[in-house]
Amino acid sequence: MRIAVVGDVLLDVDLSGEATRLCPDAPVPVVDVSEVRRRAGGAGLVARMLAQDGHRVTLVTVLSDDDASLELEGALAGVHVVSGPSGARTPVKTRVRAGRQPVVRVDEGCGRPEVPAATAGMLRALERAEAIVVADYGRGVAANREIRDLLAARAGDIPIVWDPHPSGAAPVPGVAVVTPNLSEAAKAADSGTGTPAAIAAIGTLLLDRWQSQAVLVTMGEQGGTLSQRDTSPLAIPAPPTEVTDPCGAGDRLAASLAVHLAGGCSLRDAAERAINEAAAFLGAGGVASLPDRHRPVWHHSREEDALGLARRVRANGGTVVATGGCFDLLHAGHARTLAAARDLGDCLIVCLNSDESVRRIKGEQRPIVSQQDRAELLLALECVDAVLVFGEDTPEACLETLRPDVWVKGGDYRASELPEAGLVESWGGRCMTVPFHQARSTSVLADALAKVS
């Protein structure tokens, strides 16, 4: 199922350890940290859950350019991310736990930023979705006017689940269901809670205020209350569950609701299933039960960073993949080859022929594009992590310095027949080939340009 998750992302950091003594200068516990986990929070957590379930997920969000954002992108490995610039620091929420007991949470960069702009790519991703989860964490993505207009236009065609935030934007009219927890619902309705009748009244009030098709007020271990038009509010119990960490329950519920609604379930059936799945998620350990898919993300824009990148990836147990060529007039065949090469390891370094090298190999009329621009275009591709320019006619000296674990070339010949095969195998590396797209070539493009000029 093609699902889009739109909203704010943040970096969650869990510091876990044991506390066996008090600090000598203050009556506070000293936690000896034994484990550090960094994971995507907010809309990123919803996307991770759906990807783990096997759905085709696109996360539509905004990202900063700070170190926390790089960690966040690494935690989102396996999720297709379409993002624009946030214009603000990445929010980081750090929880310290001693054993199973939370000690403190430290928030950084969590002030309310300006509403970010939406890129054309972000809007296209929402237009193509078969179901949408809006994970609003009060940082402005759900308040963007273009995004809101698009969501309102699509609300009649596909299921949209809106998980609101007290400081976030109001849901757009027509969405399938809004899922506030009890405290969020009471604050939005400016009402007290207590009896089931009071909770049902809050749901009915919010149903009219938000003009949604339904409101599901969640109440933790007590389940939820579903309010729909022209029907009495329905109390949905949750199965008894031993909960050690309630974090992520609302995200799990919203994700499950979207899947079941898109699969054709009635709202009542979808709500019952989602509440049961949220309970099962917490019973299995909550966010701690999610596999740790975090890996370092390597963003480099300078040629001299390639060697440092290779060292760091290798030091972290990763696989360094390299490929080489002139890449003059970058075309779709190049993009496909590079994407296939990146899938073979943890980083892709392109060994790029310098301008002088290209002239010696291709003739005085080449390259058409300078090495600086060629490197910049390559680095603009998501699959390319770094570029290393070499001035020789062959990449042997460059390879000897870089020593990649995998050397990839496009072609229809055997990997063992590559001229670099013996050299790469000398340090334990291996050569591989990926499909070569014959109909797409720089020479064909160059000839076409010559004709039109």
MIFI-279908 format. One record per residue (C-alpha): x, y, z negated; residue in one letter. Coordinates in Angstrom, 3 decimals. Each point is the difference from the previous one (the first is absolute). Layout:
<sites>
+----------+----------+----------+------+
!        X !        Y !        Z ! resn !
+----------+----------+----------+------+
!        X !        Y !        Z !    a !
...
+----------+----------+----------+------+
</sites>
This chain:
<sites>
+----------+----------+----------+------+
!        X !        Y !        Z ! resn !
+----------+----------+----------+------+
!    0.000 !    0.000 !    0.000 !    m !
!    1.303 !    3.469 !    0.894 !    r !
!   -0.272 !    2.106 !   -3.150 !    i !
!    1.247 !    3.533 !   -0.633 !    a !
!    0.797 !    1.287 !   -3.457 !    v !
!    0.118 !    3.772 !   -0.202 !    v !
!    1.085 !    1.967 !   -3.024 !    g !
!    2.809 !    1.022 !   -2.303 !    d !
!    2.968 !   -2.221 !   -0.799 !    v !
!    2.278 !    0.096 !   -3.004 !    l !
!    2.936 !   -1.991 !   -1.307 !    l !
!   -0.685 !   -2.148 !   -3.058 !    d !
!    3.028 !   -1.016 !   -2.055 !    v !
!   -0.258 !   -2.644 !   -2.722 !    d !
!    2.799 !   -0.236 !   -2.570 !    l !
!   -0.412 !   -3.173 !   -2.060 !    s !
!    2.035 !   -1.316 !   -2.891 !    g !
!    0.062 !   -0.750 !   -3.710 !    e !
!   -0.127 !    2.402 !   -2.968 !    a !
!    1.708 !   -1.408 !   -3.082 !    t !
!    1.165 !    3.175 !   -1.722 !    r !
!   -0.802 !    3.665 !   -0.541 !    l !
!    1.992 !    2.921 !    1.298 !    c !
!    2.322 !    1.313 !   -2.773 !    p !
!   -0.909 !    3.658 !    0.596 !    d !
!   -3.795 !   -0.405 !    0.338 !    a !
!   -2.639 !   -2.566 !   -1.036 !    p !
!   -0.511 !   -1.304 !    3.517 !    v !
!    0.710 !   -3.455 !    1.417 !    p !
!    3.099 !   -0.655 !    2.095 !    v !
!   -0.920 !   -2.052 !    3.076 !    v !
!    2.804 !   -2.099 !    1.459 !    d !
!   -1.063 !   -0.036 !    3.653 !    v !
!    0.426 !   -3.391 !    1.649 !    s !
!   -2.115 !    0.497 !    3.118 !    e !
!   -0.729 !    2.920 !    2.313 !    v !
!   -2.743 !   -0.236 !    2.624 !    r !
!   -0.871 !    2.693 !    2.516 !    r !
!   -3.252 !   -0.352 !    1.870 !    r !
!   -2.385 !    1.984 !    2.108 !    a !
!   -2.868 !    1.537 !   -1.929 !    g !
!   -3.222 !    1.737 !    0.951 !    g !
!   -1.002 !   -0.597 !    3.602 !    a !
!    3.257 !   -1.913 !    0.434 !    g !
!   -1.120 !   -2.610 !   -2.520 !    l !
!   -3.314 !   -0.504 !    1.811 !    v !
!    1.864 !   -0.465 !    3.277 !    a !
!    2.406 !   -2.484 !   -1.597 !    r !
!   -2.899 !   -2.058 !   -1.336 !    m !
!   -1.723 !   -0.163 !    3.378 !    l !
!    3.239 !   -0.884 !    1.787 !    a !
!    0.563 !   -2.764 !   -2.556 !    q !
!   -3.472 !   -1.310 !    0.878 !    d !
!    1.059 !   -0.274 !    3.647 !    g !
!   -1.840 !    2.968 !    1.489 !    h !
!    1.413 !    2.421 !    2.573 !    r !
!    0.415 !    3.066 !   -2.155 !    v !
!    0.889 !    3.537 !    0.960 !    t !
!    0.799 !    2.394 !   -2.823 !    l !
!   -0.850 !    3.580 !    0.941 !    v !
!    1.718 !    2.398 !   -2.372 !    t !
!    2.624 !    2.710 !   -0.410 !    v !
!    3.577 !   -0.536 !   -1.165 !    l !
!    2.754 !    2.218 !   -1.286 !    s !
!    3.673 !   -0.147 !    0.995 !    d !
!    1.438 !   -0.570 !   -3.489 !    d !
!    1.664 !   -3.092 !   -1.470 !    d !
!   -3.224 !   -1.164 !   -1.663 !    a !
!   -1.699 !   -0.018 !    3.400 !    s !
!    2.733 !   -2.272 !    1.382 !    l !
!   -0.610 !   -2.386 !   -2.894 !    e !
!   -3.706 !    0.228 !    0.712 !    l !
!    0.454 !   -0.896 !    3.665 !    e !
!    2.045 !   -3.004 !   -1.065 !    g !
!   -2.796 !   -1.109 !   -2.332 !    a !
!   -2.388 !    0.182 !    2.959 !    l !
!    1.972 !   -2.474 !    2.106 !    a !
!   -2.507 !   -1.980 !    2.064 !    g !
!   -2.580 !    2.785 !    0.137 !    v !
!   -0.404 !    2.128 !    3.119 !    h !
!    0.339 !    3.578 !   -1.223 !    v !
!   -1.176 !    3.017 !    2.002 !    v !
!    1.005 !    3.114 !   -1.870 !    s !
!    0.432 !    3.727 !    0.212 !    g !
!    2.148 !    2.292 !   -2.160 !    p !
!   -1.284 !    0.571 !   -3.529 !    s !
!    1.718 !    3.316 !   -0.711 !    g !
!    0.375 !   -1.065 !   -3.642 !    a !
!    2.073 !   -2.312 !   -2.178 !    r !
!   -0.897 !   -3.660 !   -0.141 !    t !
!   -1.958 !   -0.616 !   -3.219 !    p !
!    1.716 !   -2.563 !   -2.228 !    v !
!   -1.700 !   -1.687 !   -2.946 !    k !
!    2.337 !   -1.957 !   -2.261 !    t !
!   -1.376 !   -2.372 !   -2.606 !    r !
!    2.177 !   -1.383 !   -2.800 !    v !
!   -1.115 !   -3.275 !   -1.539 !    r !
!    1.382 !   -1.877 !   -2.987 !    a !
!   -1.058 !   -3.590 !    0.458 !    g !
!   -3.669 !    0.263 !    0.966 !    r !
!   -0.525 !    3.301 !   -1.793 !    q !
!    0.065 !    3.321 !    1.889 !    p !
!    2.223 !    2.533 !   -1.770 !    v !
!   -0.204 !    3.125 !    2.140 !    v !
!   -0.716 !    1.213 !    3.529 !    r !
!    2.046 !    2.783 !    1.563 !    v !
!   -1.423 !    1.907 !    2.993 !    d !
!    2.190 !    1.967 !    2.395 !    e !
!   -1.061 !    2.171 !    2.917 !    g !
!   -3.692 !   -0.551 !   -0.725 !    c !
!   -1.138 !    3.607 !    0.225 !    g !
!   -2.757 !    0.718 !    2.483 !    r !
!    1.503 !    0.925 !    3.392 !    p !
!   -1.487 !    1.880 !    2.923 !    e !
!   -2.315 !   -1.970 !    2.285 !    v !
!    2.289 !   -1.616 !    2.599 !    p !
!   -0.527 !    0.157 !    3.742 !    a !
!   -1.172 !   -3.019 !    1.976 !    a !
!    2.013 !   -1.133 !    3.007 !    t !
!   -1.522 !   -1.280 !    3.234 !    a !
!    1.332 !   -3.468 !   -0.836 !    g !
!   -1.747 !   -0.016 !   -3.362 !    m !
!   -3.319 !    0.859 !    1.635 !    l !
!    0.460 !   -2.608 !    2.740 !    r !
!    0.589 !   -2.704 !   -2.602 !    a !
!   -3.308 !    0.843 !   -1.677 !    l !
!   -1.807 !    0.010 !    3.339 !    e !
!    1.126 !   -3.574 !    0.726 !    r !
!   -0.839 !   -1.552 !   -3.368 !    a !
!   -2.745 !   -2.575 !   -0.519 !    e !
!   -0.271 !    0.911 !   -3.681 !    a !
!    1.471 !    2.812 !   -2.096 !    i !
!    0.922 !    0.342 !   -3.661 !    v !
!    0.444 !    3.549 !   -1.270 !    v !
!    2.347 !   -0.152 !   -3.003 !    a !
!   -0.140 !    3.542 !   -1.338 !    d !
!    2.556 !    0.760 !   -2.697 !    y !
!   -0.609 !    3.737 !   -0.062 !    g !
!    2.977 !    1.105 !    2.088 !    r !
!   -1.861 !    1.330 !    3.000 !    g !
!   -0.056 !   -2.585 !    2.787 !    v !
!   -3.725 !   -0.638 !   -0.492 !    a !
!   -0.605 !    3.753 !   -0.105 !    a !
!    1.430 !    0.627 !    3.468 !    n !
!   -2.777 !    1.408 !    2.176 !    r !
!    0.896 !   -1.933 !    3.174 !    e !
!    0.149 !   -3.278 !   -1.892 !    i !
!   -3.294 !    0.729 !   -1.739 !    r !
!   -1.758 !    0.877 !    3.250 !    d !
!    1.240 !   -3.210 !    1.606 !    l !
!   -1.053 !   -2.117 !   -2.984 !    l !
!   -3.451 !    1.583 !    0.012 !    a !
!   -0.354 !   -0.718 !    3.715 !    a !
!    1.011 !   -3.648 !   -0.442 !    r !
!   -2.080 !   -0.659 !   -3.129 !    a !
!   -2.991 !   -1.135 !    2.042 !    g !
!    2.029 !   -2.464 !    2.063 !    d !
!    2.325 !   -1.814 !   -2.406 !    i !
!    0.105 !   -0.696 !   -3.754 !    p !
!    1.878 !    2.678 !   -1.916 !    i !
!    0.775 !   -0.597 !   -3.679 !    v !
!    0.916 !    3.151 !   -1.935 !    w !
!    1.961 !   -0.373 !   -3.236 !    d !
!   -0.208 !    3.502 !   -1.530 !    p !
!    2.229 !    1.924 !   -2.412 !    h !
!   -1.035 !    2.566 !   -2.616 !    p !
!    2.196 !    2.671 !    1.588 !    s !
!   -0.594 !   -1.158 !    3.564 !    g !
!   -2.440 !    0.960 !    2.717 !    a !
!   -3.659 !   -0.998 !   -0.008 !    a !
!   -0.814 !   -2.948 !    2.278 !    p !
!   -1.300 !    0.910 !    3.449 !    v !
!   -3.696 !   -0.738 !    0.592 !    p !
!   -1.031 !   -3.370 !    1.367 !    g !
!    2.816 !   -2.244 !   -1.256 !    v !
!   -1.040 !   -3.560 !   -0.851 !    a !
!    0.881 !    0.119 !   -3.687 !    v !
!    1.844 !    2.203 !   -2.505 !    v !
!    1.754 !   -1.827 !   -2.855 !    t !
!    0.672 !    2.251 !   -3.028 !    p !
!    0.838 !   -1.592 !   -3.325 !    n !
!   -2.205 !    0.923 !   -2.930 !    l !
!    2.067 !    2.946 !   -1.228 !    s !
!    0.353 !    1.395 !    3.530 !    e !
!   -3.725 !   -0.350 !    0.595 !    a !
!   -0.896 !    1.692 !   -3.293 !    a !
!    2.325 !    2.898 !    0.751 !    k !
!   -1.368 !    0.417 !    3.533 !    a !
!   -3.572 !   -0.058 !   -1.314 !    a !
!    0.833 !    2.170 !   -3.036 !    d !
!   -1.834 !   -2.534 !   -2.110 !    s !
!    0.557 !   -2.194 !   -3.020 !    g !
!    0.004 !   -3.785 !    0.122 !    t !
!   -1.035 !   -2.761 !   -2.315 !    g !
!   -3.118 !   -1.957 !    0.833 !    t !
!   -0.540 !   -1.914 !    3.236 !    p !
!   -2.832 !    2.425 !    0.798 !    a !
!    2.366 !    2.977 !   -0.324 !    a !
!    2.535 !   -1.661 !    2.291 !    i !
!   -2.697 !   -0.802 !    2.550 !    a !
!   -1.153 !    3.635 !   -0.122 !    a !
!    3.555 !    1.163 !    0.718 !    i !
!    0.183 !   -2.270 !    3.038 !    g !
!   -3.320 !    1.306 !    1.319 !    t !
!    1.069 !    3.610 !   -0.515 !    l !
!    3.282 !   -0.538 !    1.828 !    l !
!   -1.780 !   -1.834 !    2.792 !    l !
!   -1.999 !    3.159 !    0.705 !    d !
!    2.928 !    2.349 !   -0.511 !    r !
!    2.435 !   -1.836 !    2.233 !    w !
!   -2.589 !   -1.126 !    2.581 !    q !
!    1.684 !   -3.391 !    0.255 !    s !
!   -1.806 !   -3.236 !    0.790 !    q !
!    0.892 !   -1.382 !   -3.427 !    a !
!    1.932 !    0.685 !   -3.207 !    v !
!    1.669 !   -2.804 !   -1.955 !    l !
!    0.975 !    1.161 !   -3.508 !    v !
!    2.633 !   -2.395 !   -1.326 !    t !
!    0.284 !   -0.745 !   -3.707 !    m !
!    2.951 !   -2.317 !   -0.446 !    g !
!   -0.887 !   -3.214 !   -1.812 !    e !
!   -3.686 !    0.992 !    0.077 !    q !
!   -0.103 !   -0.194 !    3.797 !    g !
!   -1.755 !    2.768 !    1.916 !    g !
!   -3.297 !    1.713 !    0.779 !    t !
!   -1.017 !    0.247 !    3.648 !    l !
!   -2.346 !    2.823 !    1.019 !    s !
!   -1.608 !    0.014 !    3.448 !    q !
!   -2.777 !    2.007 !    1.558 !    r !
!   -3.574 !   -1.223 !   -0.412 !    d !
!    0.959 !   -2.724 !   -2.465 !    t !
!    0.581 !   -0.295 !   -3.727 !    s !
!    3.583 !    0.138 !   -1.296 !    p !
!    1.537 !   -3.458 !   -0.281 !    l !
!    2.305 !   -1.088 !   -2.841 !    a !
!    2.699 !   -2.396 !    1.248 !    i !
!    1.861 !   -1.845 !   -2.764 !    p !
!    3.694 !   -0.823 !    0.157 !    a !
!    1.250 !   -3.470 !   -0.913 !    p !
!    1.821 !   -0.282 !   -3.356 !    p !
!    3.659 !    0.774 !    0.638 !    t !
!    3.077 !    0.334 !   -2.178 !    e !
!    1.573 !    3.261 !    1.096 !    v !
!    3.545 !    1.044 !   -0.867 !    t !
!    0.306 !    2.872 !    2.480 !    d !
!   -3.076 !    1.663 !    1.555 !    p !
!    2.070 !    1.965 !    2.528 !    c !
!   -1.192 !   -0.478 !    3.560 !    g !
!   -3.477 !   -1.362 !   -0.770 !    a !
!   -1.764 !    2.839 !    1.808 !    g !
!    2.315 !   -0.326 !    2.980 !    d !
!   -0.679 !   -3.737 !    0.222 !    r !
!   -3.744 !    0.577 !   -0.195 !    l !
!   -0.002 !    2.653 !    2.747 !    a !
!    2.123 !   -2.184 !    2.283 !    a !
!   -2.263 !   -3.016 !   -0.494 !    s !
!   -3.144 !    2.047 !    0.567 !    l !
!    1.262 !    1.239 !    3.356 !    a !
!    0.913 !   -3.509 !    1.145 !    v !
!   -3.341 !   -1.539 !   -0.946 !    h !
!   -2.074 !    2.843 !    1.434 !    l !
!    1.920 !   -0.156 !    3.269 !    a !
!   -0.532 !   -3.762 !   -0.006 !    g !
!   -3.770 !    0.478 !    0.014 !    g !
!   -0.897 !   -0.443 !   -3.675 !    c !
!   -2.839 !    1.960 !   -1.510 !    s !
!    1.035 !    2.737 !   -2.398 !    l !
!   -1.237 !   -2.013 !   -2.973 !    r !
!    1.921 !   -3.128 !    1.007 !    d !
!    3.111 !    2.044 !    0.818 !    a !
!   -0.154 !    1.736 !   -3.400 !    a !
!   -0.399 !   -3.290 !   -1.870 !    e !
!    2.923 !   -1.553 !    1.853 !    r !
!    2.175 !    3.077 !   -0.479 !    a !
!   -0.636 !    0.093 !   -3.759 !    i !
!    0.862 !   -3.684 !   -0.302 !    n !
!    3.146 !    0.435 !    2.085 !    e !
!    1.105 !    2.983 !   -2.066 !    a !
!   -0.445 !   -2.088 !   -3.144 !    a !
!    1.975 !   -2.865 !    1.513 !    a !
!    2.736 !    2.446 !    1.000 !    f !
!    0.314 !    1.246 !   -3.593 !    l !
!   -0.171 !   -3.522 !   -1.382 !    g !
!    2.935 !   -0.982 !    2.197 !    a !
!    2.101 !    2.816 !   -1.459 !    g !
!   -1.121 !    3.058 !    1.979 !    g !
!    2.653 !    1.917 !    1.908 !    v !
!    2.688 !   -2.197 !   -1.551 !    a !
!   -1.408 !   -2.919 !    2.017 !    s !
!    0.659 !    1.692 !    3.330 !    l !
!    3.165 !   -1.266 !    1.715 !    p !
!    2.847 !    2.469 !   -0.194 !    d !
!    0.448 !    0.959 !    3.642 !    r !
!    2.198 !    2.934 !   -0.801 !    h !
!    3.176 !    0.298 !    2.022 !    r !
!    2.318 !    2.924 !    0.544 !    p !
!   -0.991 !    2.249 !    2.900 !    v !
!    2.913 !    1.455 !    1.914 !    w !
!   -0.523 !    3.398 !    1.597 !    h !
!    3.073 !    1.425 !    1.681 !    h !
!    0.380 !    2.643 !    2.631 !    s !
!    3.778 !    0.202 !    0.417 !    r !
!    2.285 !   -2.349 !    1.885 !    e !
!    2.463 !   -0.270 !   -2.887 !    e !
!   -2.746 !   -1.421 !   -2.253 !    d !
!   -0.195 !   -3.254 !    1.959 !    a !
!    2.960 !   -1.659 !   -1.725 !    l !
!   -1.229 !    1.020 !   -3.450 !    g !
!   -3.424 !   -1.305 !    0.876 !    l !
!    1.423 !   -3.373 !    1.033 !    a !
!    1.960 !   -0.270 !   -3.257 !    r !
!   -2.996 !    0.825 !   -2.165 !    r !
!   -2.401 !   -2.328 !    1.806 !    v !
!    2.517 !   -2.833 !   -0.212 !    r !
!    0.672 !    0.720 !   -3.684 !    a !
!   -3.734 !   -0.361 !   -0.669 !    n !
!   -0.070 !   -3.396 !    1.688 !    g !
!   -1.534 !    1.328 !    3.220 !    g !
!    0.707 !   -0.838 !    3.622 !    t !
!    1.674 !    2.598 !    2.215 !    v !
!   -1.177 !   -0.095 !    3.609 !    v !
!    1.729 !    1.947 !    2.780 !    a !
!   -0.533 !    0.502 !    3.687 !    t !
!    1.722 !    2.164 !    2.564 !    g !
!   -0.289 !    1.831 !    3.277 !    g !
!   -0.154 !    3.359 !    1.747 !    c !
!   -3.728 !    0.620 !   -0.580 !    f !
!   -0.024 !    2.747 !    2.613 !    d !
!   -3.631 !    1.014 !    0.733 !    l !
!   -1.615 !   -1.943 !   -2.822 !    l !
!   -2.976 !   -2.017 !    1.288 !    h !
!   -2.587 !   -2.556 !   -1.129 !    a !
!    2.315 !   -2.938 !    0.711 !    g !
!    2.561 !    1.463 !   -2.388 !    h !
!   -2.654 !    0.553 !   -2.673 !    a !
!   -1.225 !   -3.591 !    0.231 !    r !
!    3.508 !   -1.424 !   -0.128 !    t !
!    0.950 !    2.140 !   -2.993 !    l !
!   -3.188 !   -0.876 !   -1.878 !    a !
!    0.630 !   -3.710 !    0.591 !    a !
!    3.586 !    0.384 !   -1.222 !    a !
!   -1.091 !    1.803 !   -3.187 !    r !
!   -2.260 !   -2.914 !   -0.906 !    d !
!    3.065 !   -2.253 !   -0.257 !    l !
!    1.424 !    1.634 !   -3.137 !    g !
!   -0.120 !    2.779 !   -2.573 !    d !
!    1.485 !    2.843 !    2.026 !    c !
!    0.757 !    0.715 !    3.644 !    l !
!    3.115 !    1.915 !    1.029 !    i !
!    0.322 !    1.051 !    3.638 !    v !
!    3.539 !    0.110 !    1.404 !    c !
!   -0.283 !    2.774 !    2.575 !    l !
!    2.367 !    0.627 !    2.901 !    n !
!    1.444 !    3.508 !   -0.106 !    s !
!   -0.419 !    2.396 !    2.928 !    d !
!    3.553 !   -0.731 !    1.179 !    e !
!   -0.571 !   -3.743 !   -0.203 !    s !
!   -3.247 !    0.244 !    1.991 !    v !
!    1.726 !    2.064 !    2.709 !    r !
!    2.728 !   -2.594 !    0.402 !    r !
!   -2.548 !   -2.837 !    0.222 !    i !
!   -2.855 !    1.644 !    1.929 !    k !
!    1.694 !    2.764 !    1.984 !    g !
!    0.383 !    3.774 !   -0.224 !    e !
!   -3.748 !    0.669 !    0.318 !    q !
!   -0.687 !   -1.788 !   -3.264 !    r !
!   -1.017 !    0.313 !   -2.726 !    p !
!   -3.053 !    2.066 !    0.772 !    i !
!   -0.595 !    0.554 !   -3.729 !    v !
!    2.874 !    0.989 !   -2.316 !    s !
!    1.171 !   -2.310 !   -2.770 !    q !
!   -1.285 !    2.368 !   -2.676 !    q !
!   -3.494 !    0.004 !    1.501 !    d !
!    0.112 !   -3.741 !    0.654 !    r !
!    0.901 !   -0.624 !   -3.637 !    a !
!   -2.759 !    2.324 !   -1.188 !    e !
!   -2.602 !   -1.742 !    2.172 !    l !
!    1.078 !   -3.409 !   -1.251 !    l !
!   -0.189 !    1.115 !   -3.624 !    l !
!   -3.515 !    1.291 !    0.629 !    a !
!   -1.085 !   -3.619 !    0.537 !    l !
!   -1.257 !   -1.620 !   -3.187 !    e !
!    1.898 !   -3.199 !    0.751 !    c !
!    3.447 !    1.679 !    0.211 !    v !
!    1.756 !    0.654 !   -3.323 !    d !
!    3.334 !    1.424 !    1.176 !    a !
!    2.089 !    0.727 !    3.105 !    v !
!    3.734 !   -0.546 !    0.403 !    l !
!    1.584 !    1.624 !    3.084 !    v !
!    3.050 !   -1.678 !    1.537 !    f !
!    2.278 !    1.299 !    2.761 !    g !
!    1.378 !   -3.241 !    1.447 !    e !
!   -1.422 !   -1.779 !    3.062 !    d !
!   -1.020 !   -3.027 !   -2.078 !    t !
!   -1.367 !   -0.189 !   -3.566 !    p !
!    2.656 !   -2.414 !   -1.319 !    e !
!    1.899 !    2.552 !   -2.101 !    a !
!   -3.265 !    1.389 !   -1.333 !    c !
!   -1.189 !   -3.493 !   -0.893 !    l !
!    3.285 !   -0.818 !   -1.707 !    e !
!   -0.511 !    3.014 !   -2.242 !    t !
!   -3.717 !   -0.522 !   -0.618 !    l !
!    0.011 !   -3.825 !   -0.216 !    r !
!   -3.776 !   -0.504 !    0.282 !    p !
!   -1.646 !   -3.238 !   -1.085 !    d !
!   -1.996 !   -0.104 !    3.239 !    v !
!    0.938 !    1.503 !    3.379 !    w !
!   -2.983 !    0.325 !    2.348 !    v !
!   -0.181 !    0.638 !    3.722 !    k !
!   -2.904 !    0.008 !    2.413 !    g !
!    0.273 !   -2.459 !    2.859 !    g !
!   -0.942 !   -3.311 !    1.536 !    d !
!    3.299 !   -1.745 !   -0.725 !    y !
!    1.127 !   -2.151 !   -2.938 !    r !
!    1.264 !    1.701 !   -3.149 !    a !
!    3.165 !   -2.116 !    0.169 !    s !
!    0.762 !    1.531 !    3.418 !    e !
!    0.202 !    3.550 !   -1.349 !    l !
!    3.559 !    1.363 !    0.376 !    p !
!   -0.051 !    1.043 !   -3.667 !    e !
!   -1.057 !   -3.456 !   -1.245 !    a !
!    3.455 !   -1.242 !   -1.029 !    g !
!    0.835 !    3.218 !   -1.840 !    l !
!   -3.271 !    0.107 !   -1.926 !    v !
!    0.254 !   -3.662 !   -0.947 !    e !
!    3.540 !    0.550 !   -1.320 !    s !
!   -1.357 !    1.654 !   -3.171 !    w !
!   -3.000 !   -2.298 !   -0.308 !    g !
!   -2.448 !    2.116 !    1.994 !    g !
!   -2.293 !   -1.240 !    2.725 !    r !
!   -1.135 !    1.266 !    3.368 !    c !
!   -3.632 !    0.050 !    1.086 !    m !
!   -1.916 !    1.181 !    3.030 !    t !
!   -3.447 !    1.537 !    0.253 !    v !
!   -2.169 !    0.259 !    3.129 !    p !
!    1.209 !    2.357 !    2.704 !    f !
!   -2.767 !    1.960 !    1.772 !    h !
!    1.155 !   -0.007 !    3.606 !    q !
!   -2.586 !    2.468 !    1.319 !    a !
!    1.204 !    2.709 !   -2.348 !    r !
!    3.514 !    1.342 !    0.491 !    s !
!    1.950 !    3.218 !   -0.258 !    t !
!    1.207 !   -0.359 !    3.607 !    s !
!   -3.577 !   -0.084 !    1.305 !    v !
!   -0.822 !    3.121 !   -2.007 !    l !
!    3.157 !    1.748 !    1.173 !    a !
!   -0.817 !   -0.753 !    3.663 !    d !
!   -3.519 !    1.307 !   -0.468 !    a !
!    1.340 !    3.214 !   -1.521 !    l !
!    2.429 !    0.443 !    2.885 !    a !
!   -2.861 !   -0.297 !    2.507 !    k !
!   -2.210 !    2.586 !   -1.664 !    v !
!    2.834 !    2.435 !   -0.469 !    s !
+----------+----------+----------+------+
</sites>
